Amino acid sequence: MPSHQFTRIKGEFVRFSFSSELLENQIGDPLEREVLVYQPVQSDEPLPCIIALAAYTNGGLKYANWRAFSESLPQRIDRLVDEGRMGPCVVVMPDTFTSLGGNQFIDSEIMGDWGAWLSTDLISELRSRFKIHAFGLTGFSSGGYGAMVRGMLDSCWKAIVCHSGDCGFELVYASGMADGLTHITKHGGVQSFIEYTKNTNKLSSNDIHALMLCAMAASYDGVDGISLPVDSHSCDIDEERWSRWMQWDPLTMIEDHRTWPKTFIDVGDKDQYHIQYGLRKLHQKLLDYEIDHTYEEFDGTHSGVEYRMDFSLPWLYAQLTD
């Protein structure tokens, strides 16, 4: 059994909220968002800043939570600093949750312009409050996808870390589309299903999976509202809608975006969402295009992978201070 981390944090938390018109959306989510920051108690010099992006059904604030037989992100940072594996930094954990259960950190008419918010308004707000000399992104699953996409699209990130980020959409999403459609149809269609999720006392695992597909549809497509990229009767792929999804697959995006920051990617070799296959292909493309990156596979799945930050955080710190 892993040891529990009883050590108290050595730094301090700063909490603030700010509103941004970039987050205007069609689902009634707030424009004002809370940001939790962990920093050393005393630091006169500018520090590297690591922004931690949340996975689906999570928010950035969860990174600071107490964890049984484990440690929070601030505790992990403290330990890695004490072990001499990295130095002090500013760690930012923003609330990016949406009513559809999560965020892919791209601009969406339905969910808000989260990509622009990250690369402009959030960075501006952080610069006005803290002494920062470089920005990096880290994330797991949807957060890892967000780190990859922002790394391709923005110039403000010196380095990024992607833990098991969505890649290879045919396997990640299309393989589960029939189950999602069946569940959504049971509730009378997408809009009726979304209303059901707002009013039910408890969400089942099938509810979460179907809601995730709705969130992806709102992120990658969103033309004429939220619709799955399949025929509602036969579940045949709607090629027009699916093509809009595929434009956001990193395997597609890399063809037009070959300038990346320093990049760390890892994934479990038994990932239950089959993400390892897409990331293997992406790794090969990165090699073919001579894009500097680190790629690692580990013995594991899509669960219980927090320990991988022991490898990625020191790497990220080194890139930000190089």
ZAMARGU-4260 file (C-alpha; in steps of 0.2 Angstrom, whole numbers, plus 5000, padded with zeros to 4 digits):
<rodrens>
0) 5000/5000/5000 | 5007/5017/4996 | 5012/5028/5010 | 5000/5043/5015 | 5008/5060/5014
5) 5005/5068/5031 | 5017/5083/5028 | 5009/5100/5029 | 5012/5111/5014 | 5026/5124/5015
10) 5019/5137/5003 | 5003/5148/5003 | 4987/5148/4993 | 4980/5163/4985 | 4962/5162/4979
15) 4954/5175/4967 | 4940/5176/4954 | 4939/5186/4938 | 4926/5188/4925 | 4929/5187/4906
20) 4918/5190/4891 | 4928/5177/4882 | 4918/5164/4892 | 4901/5169/4885 | 4892/5153/4882
25) 4875/5145/4877 | 4873/5134/4892 | 4871/5146/4906 | 4888/5144/4914 | 4896/5159/4924
30) 4908/5171/4916 | 4917/5173/4933 | 4929/5159/4938 | 4939/5155/4953 | 4958/5152/4952
35) 4968/5144/4965 | 4987/5147/4966 | 5000/5139/4976 | 5016/5148/4978 | 5032/5149/4990
40) 5029/5160/5005 | 5044/5171/5000 | 5051/5174/4983 | 5058/5190/4977 | 5063/5183/4960
45) 5051/5179/4945 | 5046/5161/4945 | 5041/5148/4932 | 5022/5146/4932 | 5014/5129/4929
50) 4995/5129/4925 | 4987/5113/4928 | 4972/5108/4917 | 4958/5097/4924 | 4952/5081/4917
55) 4934/5078/4912 | 4922/5078/4927 | 4935/5087/4937 | 4940/5105/4940 | 4957/5113/4943
60) 4953/5115/4962 | 4953/5096/4964 | 4972/5097/4962 | 4974/5104/4979 | 4962/5091/4988
65) 4968/5080/5002 | 4970/5062/4995 | 4971/5046/5005 | 4987/5036/5003 | 4993/5049/4991
70) 4997/5068/4990 | 4989/5084/4983 | 4998/5093/4969 | 5005/5106/4981 | 5012/5092/4992
75) 5020/5084/4977 | 5028/5100/4972 | 5035/5103/4990 | 5042/5085/4990 | 5050/5086/4973
80) 5058/5102/4978 | 5064/5095/4995 | 5071/5080/4985 | 5081/5092/4974 | 5072/5086/4958
85) 5065/5104/4954 | 5064/5121/4961 | 5050/5133/4967 | 5037/5138/4955 | 5019/5146/4955
90) 5006/5132/4952 | 4989/5138/4945 | 4974/5127/4947 | 4959/5136/4938 | 4941/5132/4939
95) 4937/5127/4921 | 4922/5115/4924 | 4906/5117/4913 | 4888/5111/4914 | 4892/5098/4902
100) 4905/5090/4914 | 4921/5096/4907 | 4932/5106/4895 | 4943/5102/4880 | 4951/5120/4881
105) 4946/5125/4864 | 4935/5139/4858 | 4917/5135/4857 | 4901/5145/4854 | 4891/5133/4865
110) 4904/5132/4880 | 4914/5148/4878 | 4931/5152/4871 | 4941/5143/4884 | 4957/5142/4873
115) 4957/5161/4871 | 4954/5163/4889 | 4969/5152/4894 | 4981/5161/4882 | 4976/5179/4885
120) 4964/5183/4900 | 4971/5171/4912 | 4989/5174/4908 | 4986/5193/4909 | 4978/5191/4926
125) 4992/5180/4932 | 5005/5193/4926 | 4996/5207/4936 | 4997/5197/4952 | 5013/5187/4952
130) 5031/5188/4947 | 5032/5175/4932 | 5045/5173/4919 | 5038/5158/4909 | 5022/5148/4907
135) 5020/5130/4905 | 5004/5118/4904 | 5001/5101/4912 | 4986/5091/4911 | 4979/5073/4911
140) 4966/5066/4899 | 4955/5081/4893 | 4968/5092/4902 | 4982/5083/4893 | 4973/5086/4877
145) 4971/5104/4881 | 4989/5106/4884 | 4993/5098/4867 | 4981/5109/4857 | 4986/5125/4866
150) 5004/5120/4863 | 5000/5119/4844 | 4989/5135/4843 | 4997/5147/4855 | 5014/5155/4856
155) 5014/5159/4875 | 5019/5141/4882 | 5037/5137/4884 | 5033/5119/4888 | 5019/5107/4889
160) 5015/5090/4897 | 5001/5079/4891 | 4997/5064/4902 | 4985/5052/4892 | 4977/5066/4881
165) 4964/5062/4869 | 4971/5057/4852 | 4966/5046/4838 | 4947/5050/4838 | 4941/5035/4829
170) 4946/5024/4844 | 4944/5036/4858 | 4926/5042/4853 | 4919/5033/4838 | 4920/5016/4846
175) 4908/5021/4860 | 4896/5031/4850 | 4883/5017/4848 | 4882/5015/4867 | 4881/5034/4870
180) 4867/5035/4856 | 4857/5021/4864 | 4857/5029/4881 | 4853/5047/4875 | 4839/5040/4864
185) 4831/5032/4879 | 4829/5049/4886 | 4822/5057/4871 | 4837/5064/4862 | 4851/5076/4866
190) 4842/5091/4873 | 4830/5080/4884 | 4845/5070/4890 | 4855/5085/4895 | 4839/5092/4905
195) 4838/5075/4913 | 4856/5076/4919 | 4852/5093/4927 | 4837/5086/4937 | 4842/5068/4942
200) 4848/5065/4960 | 4862/5054/4954 | 4872/5052/4938 | 4876/5034/4932 | 4892/5029/4923
205) 4881/5027/4907 | 4875/5045/4910 | 4893/5052/4912 | 4898/5043/4896 | 4884/5050/4886
210) 4886/5067/4894 | 4904/5067/4889 | 4900/5064/4871 | 4888/5079/4872 | 4902/5089/4879
215) 4914/5083/4865 | 4900/5088/4852 | 4899/5105/4859 | 4917/5107/4859 | 4922/5100/4842
220) 4906/5104/4832 | 4892/5114/4839 | 4884/5119/4822 | 4866/5120/4825 | 4867/5115/4843
225) 4873/5099/4851 | 4871/5084/4840 | 4881/5068/4840 | 4890/5065/4823 | 4880/5049/4819
230) 4863/5046/4812 | 4850/5045/4826 | 4842/5029/4819 | 4856/5019/4811 | 4871/5026/4820
235) 4880/5028/4804 | 4893/5041/4804 | 4887/5058/4798 | 4903/5062/4788 | 4900/5081/4788
240) 4899/5082/4807 | 4912/5069/4810 | 4924/5079/4799 | 4922/5094/4811 | 4927/5082/4825
245) 4942/5075/4816 | 4949/5093/4813 | 4952/5093/4831 | 4961/5076/4832 | 4979/5080/4836
250) 4984/5068/4822 | 4975/5079/4810 | 4980/5096/4818 | 4999/5092/4818 | 4999/5092/4799
255) 4995/5111/4799 | 5004/5115/4816 | 5022/5109/4817 | 5029/5122/4828 | 5027/5115/4846
260) 5035/5120/4863 | 5045/5108/4872 | 5033/5093/4874 | 5032/5078/4886 | 5019/5065/4882
265) 5015/5049/4891 | 5002/5036/4891 | 4998/5019/4899 | 5000/5004/4888 | 4983/4997/4893
270) 4973/5013/4892 | 4955/5008/4892 | 4950/5022/4880 | 4963/5016/4868 | 4973/5032/4869
275) 4990/5024/4868 | 4986/5019/4849 | 4983/5037/4844 | 4998/5044/4854 | 5009/5031/4847
280) 5005/5038/4830 | 5007/5055/4836 | 5024/5051/4843 | 5029/5044/4826 | 5023/5060/4817
285) 5033/5071/4829 | 5048/5060/4825 | 5045/5062/4806 | 5043/5081/4807 | 5058/5082/4819
290) 5048/5090/4833 | 5057/5090/4849 | 5048/5080/4862 | 5049/5066/4875 | 5037/5051/4874
295) 5035/5038/4887 | 5024/5023/4889 | 5021/5015/4906 | 5013/4999/4913 | 4996/5005/4917
300) 4979/5011/4911 | 4969/5028/4911 | 4967/5027/4930 | 4979/5030/4945 | 4992/5038/4935
305) 4995/5053/4947 | 5012/5046/4951 | 5018/5050/4933 | 5019/5068/4938 | 5035/5063/4948
310) 5043/5062/4931 | 5034/5076/4921 | 5035/5090/4934 | 5054/5090/4936 | 5055/5089/4917
315) 5043/5104/4915 | 5052/5114/4928 | 5069/5111/4919 | 5061/5117/4902 | 5054/5133/4910
320) 5070/5138/4918 | 5082/5133/4904
</rodrens>
